[in-house]
């Protein structure tokens, strides 16, 4: 990381982050983009306090049964994929399941009492184990809602969102030295697909002259203003594992890709800011049925923050963290001990996150052959094969699960080479290495993935976002190896599903829908209403397991999480309709009626 320059440059002094909203933002349907964007931003900037909800567990008795009057509408997701009428909860655990009459008959033995209250879920609803997101960014989600840059459909609209944010915050408007940070710009979705530059920000009179740092939607590029660009100068000619985008005169344009992002200093968030971001994410996660989150990139400040929540007893959701490994830093696996099950199984950090390459959207994914739409490059490896082959076995030996971000086919091949060497003669099920994304793979590498026992951590919503431009990037043949979920499963690979929020929306039901349809939510795809490469769809059961028991396995918690079985934690979600049987086009109409962790209602009610 770059040295702290805040004490040397007035652009980074006296920072104060304005309050952010806790609401998700629907896509505008107005014919006037600028008007709807202003309305949207006004809603975002309403007082954060107005959106607070009480995240304290709702009162339920110590022991109770959760049942369906309509028969076996509780999906346990056990080894036999059993559905039952009731589950019996005592304290934080499921202690029995089955027909109510049989559960009652056994209750003297299971809980030492003959009777207990029974709560019935509404007609038509179902109960599932608490849902998990296997790849997300917790604090970044809260930060991303400060300025909803994803709503900009052109570079000008995106800049206008920054302008509106400045004007909506009087303190910020007056202090031209305050750093403005935003998240979510996506040049691949703009009317004209072209990387932005500092000149686009300077063209707006309100934004001009301010230090502005804007993160791309995929997190693999940052776009900065002239003031922020100058504050971090001078720049090296090249950056290993990254790209400084330059103009025709060789000058930086203000866009930095992958490792080059580290050249831009960002003021560290205060504890107050981290708390606000975390509360936003937790509220949104519980509201969509998520009870466990795999954070794909703990840094020292975020891990320390979550540890403090555990110490205060205020961690309201389960977190499995991947601690970020700086490919240009020192090895630390033997200096830090993995954290397992802290705070009554609420916080674990026993895995390491390594970046192999960049992202497809920004052209940083490492490919064997050049990009079809940019033959001058075949992407960027952020870490050398030699370093990978050194650090992977060391982390495994020191007790760390190794999770490697790999998107391009070249990156995936290199990572699998390193895993193949490191996993010789070891018990792979005790180590559970993961490929994070596993997006573009050759057929040979897909087969190798299954043979090696490496888990594929995949994001179905990425598939339906990228399908519109993927063939332009990769060409008609190579694109067949992109998001090939069915082929991965048939290779024997174990999968686990996530969203990568805030890159995609936080709602896991969209991931479920994307996995089984390969369609946009309006029912379209580049290949028509049958779906984009429909032969790669997952079944509903595969998708459900990918959001429940598979993430539990991928985080070493299948003994206590992932299914509603006796002896496991009573984490569950009540949905308004049966997503396992309703027509696909109705899945996104499903509402979360209640979310429970450790048997206590943390969202909604019974």
C-alpha positions as CSV (number, residue, x, y, z in Angstrom):
1,X,0.0,0.0,0.0
2,X,1.1,3.6,-0.6
3,X,2.5,5.6,2.2
4,X,0.0,7.9,4.1
5,X,0.2,11.3,2.4
6,X,-2.6,13.0,4.4
7,X,-0.3,15.0,6.6
8,X,1.5,16.3,3.5
9,X,-1.4,17.4,1.4
10,X,-4.3,19.7,2.2
11,X,-6.6,17.6,0.0
12,X,-6.8,15.0,2.7
13,X,-7.1,17.1,5.9
14,X,-10.1,17.5,8.1
15,X,-12.1,14.6,6.7
16,X,-15.7,14.1,7.7
17,X,-17.8,11.6,5.9
18,X,-21.5,12.7,5.6
19,X,-24.1,10.3,6.8
20,X,-25.1,7.6,4.3
21,X,-28.5,6.0,3.8
22,X,-29.4,2.5,4.6
23,X,-31.8,1.9,1.7
24,X,-31.4,-0.1,-1.4
25,X,-32.2,1.8,-4.6
26,X,-34.6,0.6,-7.3
27,X,-33.8,1.3,-10.9
28,X,-35.5,4.4,-12.2
29,X,-38.4,4.0,-14.6
30,X,-39.0,7.7,-15.3
31,X,-38.6,9.0,-18.8
32,X,-36.6,11.8,-17.4
33,X,-33.3,10.4,-16.2
34,X,-32.0,13.6,-14.5
35,X,-35.2,14.2,-12.6
36,X,-35.4,10.6,-11.3
37,X,-31.8,10.6,-10.4
38,X,-32.3,13.7,-8.3
39,X,-35.3,12.1,-6.6
40,X,-33.3,9.0,-6.0
41,X,-30.4,10.8,-4.5
42,X,-32.6,12.9,-2.3
43,X,-34.0,9.6,-0.8
44,X,-30.5,8.3,-0.3
45,X,-29.5,11.4,1.6
46,X,-32.4,11.4,4.1
47,X,-31.2,11.2,7.7
48,X,-29.7,7.8,8.5
49,X,-31.5,7.8,11.8
50,X,-34.9,7.7,10.1
51,X,-34.0,4.2,8.8
52,X,-32.8,2.7,12.0
53,X,-34.6,-0.5,13.0
54,X,-34.3,-2.4,16.2
55,X,-32.0,-5.3,15.4
56,X,-32.5,-6.8,18.9
57,X,-33.9,-10.3,18.7
58,X,-37.7,-10.4,18.9
59,X,-39.0,-12.1,22.0
60,X,-39.8,-15.8,21.7
61,X,-40.0,-18.5,24.4
62,X,-36.9,-20.5,25.1
63,X,-38.6,-23.6,23.6
64,X,-41.1,-23.6,20.7
65,X,-42.1,-25.5,17.6
66,X,-42.1,-23.8,14.1
67,X,-44.6,-25.6,11.9
68,X,-46.6,-25.4,8.7
69,X,-50.3,-26.3,8.6
70,X,-49.9,-27.2,4.9
71,X,-47.7,-30.2,5.5
72,X,-44.0,-30.6,4.8
73,X,-43.1,-27.0,3.9
74,X,-39.9,-26.8,6.0
75,X,-36.9,-27.7,3.8
76,X,-34.3,-29.1,6.1
77,X,-31.6,-29.4,3.4
78,X,-30.2,-32.5,5.2
79,X,-28.3,-35.2,3.3
80,X,-31.6,-36.6,2.1
81,X,-33.1,-33.2,1.3
82,X,-36.0,-34.0,3.7
83,X,-39.0,-31.7,4.1
84,X,-40.9,-31.7,7.4
85,X,-43.9,-30.3,9.0
86,X,-42.2,-29.0,12.2
87,X,-38.9,-28.2,13.8
88,X,-38.5,-28.0,17.5
89,X,-36.2,-25.2,18.9
90,X,-34.7,-25.1,22.3
91,X,-32.5,-22.1,23.1
92,X,-30.2,-21.6,20.1
93,X,-30.6,-25.1,18.6
94,X,-32.9,-27.3,16.6
95,X,-33.5,-30.3,18.8
96,X,-36.1,-32.3,16.8
97,X,-38.0,-32.3,13.5
98,X,-40.8,-34.1,11.8
99,X,-44.6,-34.4,12.1
100,X,-45.9,-32.3,15.0
101,X,-47.6,-35.3,16.6
102,X,-44.3,-37.3,16.6
103,X,-42.3,-34.3,17.8
104,X,-44.8,-33.8,20.7
105,X,-44.6,-37.5,21.5
106,X,-40.8,-37.4,21.7
107,X,-40.7,-34.1,23.6
108,X,-40.2,-35.6,27.1
109,X,-37.0,-37.2,25.8
110,X,-35.8,-34.4,23.7
111,X,-36.5,-31.4,25.9
112,X,-37.7,-32.8,29.2
113,X,-41.2,-31.3,28.9
114,X,-44.5,-32.6,27.6
115,X,-45.8,-29.4,26.0
116,X,-44.5,-26.3,24.2
117,X,-45.9,-23.4,22.2
118,X,-46.4,-23.9,18.5
119,X,-45.9,-21.1,15.9
120,X,-47.4,-21.7,12.4
121,X,-46.0,-19.9,9.4
122,X,-48.6,-18.2,7.1
123,X,-50.4,-20.2,4.4
124,X,-48.3,-20.7,1.2
125,X,-45.0,-19.8,2.9
126,X,-42.0,-22.1,3.5
127,X,-39.1,-22.3,5.9
128,X,-35.5,-22.7,4.8
129,X,-32.2,-22.8,6.7
130,X,-30.7,-19.3,7.1
131,X,-29.2,-18.3,3.7
132,X,-25.5,-17.6,3.2
133,X,-23.6,-15.4,0.9
134,X,-20.3,-17.1,0.1
135,X,-18.5,-14.0,-1.3
136,X,-19.4,-10.5,-0.3
137,X,-17.9,-7.2,1.0
138,X,-19.7,-6.2,4.2
139,X,-18.5,-2.8,5.0
140,X,-18.1,-1.8,1.4
141,X,-21.9,-2.5,0.9
142,X,-22.7,0.2,3.5
143,X,-20.2,2.5,1.9
144,X,-21.5,1.9,-1.6
145,X,-24.9,3.4,-0.7
146,X,-23.5,6.9,0.0
147,X,-23.7,7.9,-3.7
148,X,-25.6,5.4,-5.9
149,X,-23.2,5.7,-8.9
150,X,-24.6,2.6,-10.6
151,X,-27.7,4.6,-11.5
152,X,-25.6,6.7,-13.9
153,X,-26.1,5.5,-17.5
154,X,-23.6,7.9,-19.0
155,X,-20.4,9.4,-17.7
156,X,-22.2,12.8,-17.4
157,X,-25.0,11.3,-15.4
158,X,-22.5,9.6,-13.1
159,X,-20.8,12.9,-12.5
160,X,-24.1,14.6,-11.9
161,X,-24.7,12.2,-9.0
162,X,-21.5,13.4,-7.4
163,X,-22.7,17.0,-8.0
164,X,-26.1,16.3,-6.4
165,X,-24.4,14.7,-3.4
166,X,-22.2,17.7,-2.8
167,X,-25.1,20.1,-3.0
168,X,-27.2,18.0,-0.7
169,X,-24.5,18.2,2.1
170,X,-24.0,21.9,3.1
171,X,-20.8,21.1,5.1
172,X,-19.3,19.3,2.2
173,X,-20.3,22.0,-0.3
174,X,-18.5,24.6,1.8
175,X,-15.3,22.5,2.4
176,X,-13.7,22.0,-0.9
177,X,-10.9,19.9,0.7
178,X,-13.2,17.1,1.9
179,X,-12.6,13.9,0.1
180,X,-15.7,12.6,-1.7
181,X,-15.9,8.9,-2.1
182,X,-18.4,6.9,-4.1
183,X,-18.9,3.3,-5.4
184,X,-20.5,1.7,-8.4
185,X,-19.6,3.4,-11.7
186,X,-19.7,1.0,-14.6
187,X,-18.5,2.1,-17.9
188,X,-19.5,-1.3,-19.5
189,X,-23.2,-0.3,-18.9
190,X,-22.9,3.3,-20.2
191,X,-24.4,4.3,-23.5
192,X,-20.8,4.8,-24.7
193,X,-18.5,2.2,-23.3
194,X,-15.4,4.2,-22.5
195,X,-13.2,4.6,-19.4
196,X,-13.8,8.0,-17.7
197,X,-11.0,10.4,-16.9
198,X,-10.3,13.3,-14.4
199,X,-11.4,15.7,-17.1
200,X,-15.0,14.4,-16.9
201,X,-15.1,15.3,-13.2
202,X,-13.5,18.7,-13.8
203,X,-16.1,19.5,-16.5
204,X,-18.7,19.9,-13.7
205,X,-18.4,23.3,-12.0
206,X,-19.6,21.9,-8.6
207,X,-17.3,18.9,-8.6
208,X,-14.2,20.6,-10.1
209,X,-11.3,21.3,-7.8
210,X,-12.4,18.8,-5.2
211,X,-10.6,15.5,-4.2
212,X,-12.9,12.8,-5.6
213,X,-12.2,9.1,-5.4
214,X,-14.8,6.8,-7.1
215,X,-14.6,3.0,-6.9
216,X,-15.8,1.0,-9.9
217,X,-18.7,-1.4,-9.6
218,X,-16.4,-4.5,-9.7
219,X,-14.0,-3.0,-7.2
220,X,-11.1,-3.4,-9.6
221,X,-10.7,0.2,-10.7
222,X,-10.7,3.6,-9.2
223,X,-11.5,6.9,-10.9
224,X,-10.1,10.1,-9.3
225,X,-10.3,13.8,-9.9
226,X,-7.4,16.1,-10.9
227,X,-6.9,17.2,-7.3
228,X,-6.7,13.6,-6.0
229,X,-4.5,12.7,-8.9
230,X,-2.1,15.5,-8.1
231,X,-2.1,14.8,-4.4
232,X,-0.7,11.3,-5.0
233,X,1.9,12.2,-7.7
234,X,4.4,11.3,-8.9
235,X,3.6,7.9,-10.4
236,X,5.8,5.1,-11.6
237,X,5.9,4.2,-15.3
238,X,4.4,0.8,-14.6
239,X,2.9,-1.1,-11.7
240,X,3.3,-4.8,-11.3
241,X,-0.1,-6.4,-11.3
242,X,-1.9,-3.2,-12.2
243,X,-2.5,-0.6,-14.9
244,X,-2.2,3.2,-14.7
245,X,-4.5,4.3,-17.6
246,X,-2.8,7.0,-19.6
247,X,-3.8,9.4,-22.4
248,X,-2.2,9.8,-25.8
249,X,0.5,12.0,-24.2
250,X,1.4,9.3,-21.7
251,X,-0.2,11.2,-18.7
252,X,-2.4,9.5,-16.2
253,X,-6.1,9.9,-17.0
254,X,-7.2,9.3,-13.4
255,X,-8.2,5.7,-13.7
256,X,-6.1,3.1,-11.9
257,X,-6.8,-0.7,-12.4
258,X,-6.1,-3.5,-9.9
259,X,-2.9,-3.2,-8.0
260,X,-2.4,0.4,-9.3
261,X,-5.3,1.4,-7.1
262,X,-2.9,1.2,-4.1
263,X,-1.2,4.4,-5.5
264,X,-4.3,6.4,-4.4
265,X,-4.4,7.2,-0.7
266,X,-7.9,7.1,0.9
267,X,-8.5,8.5,4.4
268,X,-9.2,5.6,6.8
269,X,-12.8,5.5,8.0
270,X,-13.5,6.3,11.6
271,X,-15.1,3.8,14.0
272,X,-18.3,5.8,13.8
273,X,-18.3,5.5,10.0
274,X,-17.5,1.7,10.1
275,X,-20.4,1.2,12.6
276,X,-22.8,3.1,10.3
277,X,-21.7,1.1,7.2
278,X,-22.0,-2.2,9.2
279,X,-25.5,-1.4,10.5
280,X,-26.7,-0.6,6.9
281,X,-25.4,-4.0,5.7
282,X,-26.7,-6.0,8.6
283,X,-30.2,-4.5,8.2
284,X,-30.3,-5.1,4.5
285,X,-28.9,-8.6,4.9
286,X,-31.3,-9.8,7.5
287,X,-34.2,-8.3,5.5
288,X,-33.4,-10.6,2.6
289,X,-32.9,-13.8,4.7
290,X,-29.1,-13.8,5.0
291,X,-27.8,-15.1,8.3
292,X,-24.2,-15.9,7.3
293,X,-21.8,-13.7,5.3
294,X,-18.4,-14.7,3.9
295,X,-16.4,-11.4,3.7
296,X,-14.0,-11.7,0.8
297,X,-11.3,-9.4,2.0
298,X,-10.7,-8.6,5.7
299,X,-8.2,-5.8,6.2
300,X,-6.7,-5.1,9.6
301,X,-9.1,-2.3,10.4
302,X,-12.2,-4.3,9.4
303,X,-11.1,-7.4,11.3
304,X,-10.3,-5.2,14.4
305,X,-13.8,-3.6,14.0
306,X,-15.6,-7.0,14.0
307,X,-13.5,-8.2,16.9
308,X,-14.7,-5.2,18.9
309,X,-18.3,-6.1,18.1
310,X,-17.7,-9.6,19.4
311,X,-16.2,-8.2,22.6
312,X,-19.2,-5.9,23.1
313,X,-21.7,-8.7,22.3
314,X,-23.1,-6.7,19.4
315,X,-22.4,-8.9,16.4
316,X,-25.9,-9.6,15.0
317,X,-25.0,-11.8,12.1
318,X,-22.5,-14.6,11.4
319,X,-19.3,-13.6,9.6
320,X,-16.7,-15.8,8.0
321,X,-13.8,-13.6,7.0
322,X,-11.0,-14.0,4.4
323,X,-8.0,-12.0,5.5
324,X,-6.5,-10.1,2.6
325,X,-2.9,-11.1,1.6
326,X,-0.9,-8.3,0.0
327,X,0.9,-9.9,-2.8
328,X,3.8,-7.4,-2.4
329,X,3.8,-7.5,1.4
330,X,5.4,-10.0,3.9
331,X,4.1,-13.4,4.6
332,X,2.1,-13.4,7.9
333,X,0.5,-16.8,8.2
334,X,2.8,-17.9,10.9
335,X,2.5,-14.7,12.9
336,X,-1.3,-14.7,13.3
337,X,-3.5,-17.5,14.5
338,X,-6.8,-18.3,12.7
339,X,-9.9,-17.1,14.6
340,X,-12.6,-19.7,14.9
341,X,-16.1,-19.4,16.3
342,X,-15.7,-16.3,18.4
343,X,-18.7,-14.7,20.0
344,X,-20.7,-17.9,20.2
345,X,-20.0,-18.9,16.6
346,X,-20.6,-15.4,15.2
347,X,-17.1,-14.6,13.9
348,X,-14.4,-16.6,12.2
349,X,-11.4,-15.6,10.3
350,X,-9.5,-18.7,9.3
351,X,-9.0,-18.2,5.6
352,X,-6.7,-16.0,3.5
353,X,-7.8,-14.1,0.3
354,X,-5.2,-13.9,-2.5
355,X,-5.7,-12.1,-5.7
356,X,-4.5,-13.8,-8.9
357,X,-5.8,-11.4,-11.5
358,X,-8.2,-8.6,-12.1
359,X,-11.8,-8.5,-13.5
360,X,-13.4,-9.1,-16.9
361,X,-15.3,-5.8,-16.8
362,X,-12.2,-3.7,-16.6
363,X,-10.0,-5.9,-18.8
364,X,-7.8,-7.1,-16.0
365,X,-8.8,-10.8,-16.0
366,X,-5.7,-12.7,-17.1
367,X,-6.4,-14.7,-20.3
368,X,-4.4,-17.1,-22.4
369,X,-5.2,-15.2,-25.5
370,X,-5.8,-11.4,-26.0
371,X,-9.2,-9.9,-25.5
372,X,-11.4,-10.0,-28.5
373,X,-12.3,-6.3,-28.2
374,X,-8.8,-5.2,-27.2
375,X,-6.1,-7.4,-28.8
376,X,-3.3,-5.3,-27.3
377,X,-3.8,-7.0,-23.9
378,X,-4.5,-10.4,-22.3
379,X,-5.1,-9.0,-18.8
380,X,-3.0,-8.8,-15.7
381,X,-1.7,-11.3,-13.2
382,X,-1.6,-9.5,-9.8
383,X,0.7,-12.2,-8.4
384,X,3.4,-14.3,-10.0
385,X,3.1,-18.0,-10.4
386,X,6.3,-18.4,-8.3
387,X,4.9,-16.4,-5.4
388,X,1.7,-18.4,-5.5
389,X,3.6,-21.6,-5.4
390,X,5.5,-20.4,-2.3
391,X,2.6,-18.8,-0.3
392,X,-0.2,-21.4,-0.8
393,X,1.6,-24.3,0.8
394,X,2.8,-22.1,3.6
395,X,-0.6,-20.8,4.5
396,X,-2.1,-24.4,4.3
397,X,0.7,-25.7,6.6
398,X,0.0,-22.9,9.1
399,X,-3.7,-23.8,9.3
400,X,-5.3,-21.3,6.9
401,X,-7.8,-22.1,4.2
402,X,-6.6,-20.5,1.0
403,X,-9.2,-18.7,-1.2
404,X,-7.8,-17.3,-4.5
405,X,-9.6,-14.8,-6.7
406,X,-9.2,-16.0,-10.2
407,X,-11.4,-14.8,-13.1
408,X,-9.5,-15.3,-16.4
409,X,-8.6,-18.8,-17.9
410,X,-4.9,-18.1,-17.5
411,X,-5.3,-17.1,-13.9
412,X,-7.4,-20.1,-13.1
413,X,-4.9,-22.4,-14.8
414,X,-2.0,-20.9,-12.9
415,X,-3.8,-21.1,-9.5
416,X,-4.8,-24.8,-10.2
417,X,-1.1,-25.5,-11.0
418,X,-0.2,-24.1,-7.6
419,X,-3.0,-26.0,-5.8
420,X,-2.0,-29.3,-7.5
421,X,1.5,-29.0,-6.2
422,X,0.5,-27.9,-2.7
423,X,-2.2,-30.5,-2.2
424,X,-0.1,-33.6,-3.0
425,X,-0.5,-36.2,-0.3
426,X,-2.7,-34.1,1.9
427,X,-6.3,-34.4,3.2
428,X,-8.0,-31.9,1.0
429,X,-11.3,-32.0,2.9
430,X,-9.4,-30.8,6.0
431,X,-8.1,-27.8,4.0
432,X,-11.0,-26.9,1.6
433,X,-9.2,-24.5,-0.8
434,X,-11.4,-22.3,-2.8
435,X,-11.4,-20.6,-6.2
436,X,-13.2,-17.3,-5.8
437,X,-15.2,-16.6,-9.0
438,X,-13.8,-19.4,-11.2
439,X,-15.3,-17.5,-14.1
440,X,-13.5,-18.4,-17.3
441,X,-12.0,-21.9,-17.4
442,X,-10.8,-24.3,-20.0
443,X,-12.6,-27.7,-20.1
444,X,-9.4,-29.3,-18.9
445,X,-9.1,-27.0,-15.9
446,X,-12.8,-27.6,-15.0
447,X,-12.1,-31.3,-14.9
448,X,-9.0,-30.7,-12.9
449,X,-10.9,-28.6,-10.4
450,X,-13.1,-31.5,-9.5
451,X,-10.2,-33.9,-9.4
452,X,-8.3,-31.7,-6.9
453,X,-11.2,-31.2,-4.6
454,X,-11.0,-27.4,-4.9
455,X,-14.3,-25.5,-4.1
456,X,-15.7,-23.2,-6.8
457,X,-17.1,-20.1,-5.2
458,X,-19.4,-18.7,-7.9
459,X,-21.7,-15.8,-8.3
460,X,-24.7,-16.4,-10.6
461,X,-25.8,-12.8,-10.7
462,X,-22.4,-11.9,-12.3
463,X,-23.4,-14.2,-15.1
464,X,-26.7,-12.3,-15.9
465,X,-24.9,-9.0,-15.6
466,X,-21.9,-9.9,-17.8
467,X,-23.8,-11.9,-20.4
468,X,-24.6,-8.7,-22.4
469,X,-21.0,-7.9,-23.2
470,X,-19.1,-11.1,-22.5
471,X,-19.0,-12.4,-26.1
472,X,-17.6,-9.0,-27.3
473,X,-14.8,-9.4,-24.7
474,X,-14.0,-13.1,-25.3
475,X,-15.3,-14.1,-28.7
476,X,-17.9,-16.8,-29.6
477,X,-15.8,-19.9,-28.6
478,X,-14.0,-18.7,-25.4
479,X,-17.3,-17.4,-23.9
480,X,-18.6,-20.9,-23.6
481,X,-16.2,-21.5,-20.8
482,X,-17.5,-18.5,-18.8
483,X,-19.9,-19.2,-15.9
484,X,-20.1,-22.8,-16.9
485,X,-21.9,-23.9,-13.7
486,X,-23.3,-27.2,-14.9
487,X,-19.9,-28.3,-16.3
488,X,-18.2,-27.5,-13.0
489,X,-20.7,-29.7,-11.1
490,X,-20.3,-32.5,-13.6
491,X,-16.6,-32.3,-13.2
492,X,-17.1,-33.3,-9.6
493,X,-16.4,-29.8,-8.2
494,X,-18.2,-28.6,-5.1
495,X,-19.8,-25.2,-5.6
496,X,-20.9,-22.5,-3.2
497,X,-22.9,-19.5,-4.2
498,X,-22.5,-15.8,-3.4
499,X,-23.3,-12.4,-4.9
500,X,-20.1,-10.3,-4.4
501,X,-22.3,-7.5,-3.1
502,X,-22.1,-4.5,-3.5
503,X,-20.9,-5.4,-7.0
504,X,-24.3,-7.1,-7.4
505,X,-27.5,-6.7,-5.3
506,X,-27.6,-8.2,-1.8
507,X,-30.8,-10.2,-2.3
508,X,-29.8,-14.0,-2.5
509,X,-33.1,-14.7,-4.3
510,X,-31.8,-13.0,-7.3
511,X,-28.8,-15.3,-7.2
512,X,-31.2,-18.3,-6.9
513,X,-33.2,-17.0,-9.9
514,X,-30.1,-16.3,-12.0
515,X,-28.7,-19.8,-11.3
516,X,-31.8,-21.7,-12.4
517,X,-32.8,-19.5,-15.4
518,X,-29.7,-17.7,-16.7
519,X,-32.0,-14.8,-17.5
520,X,-32.2,-11.2,-16.5
521,X,-35.1,-10.4,-14.1
522,X,-37.2,-9.1,-17.0
523,X,-36.9,-12.6,-18.6
524,X,-34.4,-11.7,-21.4
525,X,-31.0,-12.8,-22.4
526,X,-28.7,-12.6,-25.4
527,X,-29.9,-16.1,-26.3
528,X,-33.6,-15.4,-25.9
529,X,-36.1,-16.4,-23.2
530,X,-34.6,-19.9,-22.8
531,X,-31.6,-18.4,-21.0
532,X,-28.0,-17.6,-21.8
533,X,-26.3,-20.9,-22.4
534,X,-29.2,-22.7,-20.8
535,X,-27.4,-26.0,-20.6
536,X,-25.3,-24.5,-17.8
537,X,-28.3,-23.9,-15.5
538,X,-28.5,-25.3,-12.0
539,X,-31.5,-27.2,-10.6
540,X,-33.4,-25.5,-7.8
541,X,-32.1,-28.0,-5.3
542,X,-28.5,-27.4,-6.4
543,X,-29.1,-23.6,-6.1
544,X,-30.7,-24.0,-2.6
545,X,-27.8,-26.2,-1.4
546,X,-25.4,-23.7,-2.8
547,X,-26.9,-21.0,-0.5
548,X,-27.2,-23.2,2.6
549,X,-25.2,-26.4,3.3
550,X,-22.5,-25.8,0.6
551,X,-21.4,-22.4,2.1
552,X,-21.4,-24.1,5.5
553,X,-19.0,-26.7,4.2
554,X,-16.9,-24.0,2.5
555,X,-16.5,-22.3,5.9
556,X,-16.0,-25.5,8.0
557,X,-19.3,-25.0,9.8
558,X,-21.5,-27.8,8.3
559,X,-21.6,-29.4,11.7
560,X,-23.6,-26.5,13.1
561,X,-25.0,-24.5,10.2
562,X,-26.5,-25.0,6.7
563,X,-29.4,-27.3,7.5
564,X,-32.3,-27.6,9.9
565,X,-31.3,-30.7,11.7
566,X,-31.2,-31.7,15.4
567,X,-28.0,-30.4,17.0
568,X,-27.5,-27.5,14.6
569,X,-28.0,-23.8,15.2
570,X,-31.6,-22.6,14.7
571,X,-30.9,-20.2,11.9
572,X,-33.8,-20.0,9.5
573,X,-35.8,-17.8,7.1
574,X,-39.5,-17.8,6.3
575,X,-40.4,-17.0,2.7
576,X,-43.9,-15.9,1.5
577,X,-44.0,-18.5,-1.2
578,X,-42.3,-21.8,-2.3
579,X,-39.4,-20.8,-4.5
580,X,-38.8,-24.6,-5.1
581,X,-42.1,-24.8,-7.1
582,X,-43.4,-21.4,-8.2
583,X,-42.9,-20.5,-11.9
584,X,-39.4,-18.9,-12.3
585,X,-40.9,-15.6,-13.3
586,X,-42.5,-15.3,-9.9
587,X,-39.4,-16.0,-7.8
588,X,-38.4,-12.4,-7.5
589,X,-41.9,-11.6,-6.0
590,X,-41.0,-13.6,-2.9
591,X,-40.9,-11.7,0.4
592,X,-38.9,-12.5,3.5
593,X,-41.4,-12.8,6.3
594,X,-39.0,-13.6,9.1
595,X,-35.3,-14.2,9.6
596,X,-34.0,-16.0,12.7
597,X,-30.5,-16.5,14.2
598,X,-30.0,-18.8,17.1
599,X,-33.8,-19.3,17.3
600,X,-34.5,-15.6,17.8
601,X,-36.3,-13.4,15.3
602,X,-34.0,-10.7,14.0
603,X,-36.2,-9.5,11.1
604,X,-39.9,-9.6,10.6
605,X,-42.1,-11.9,12.8
606,X,-43.9,-15.1,13.1
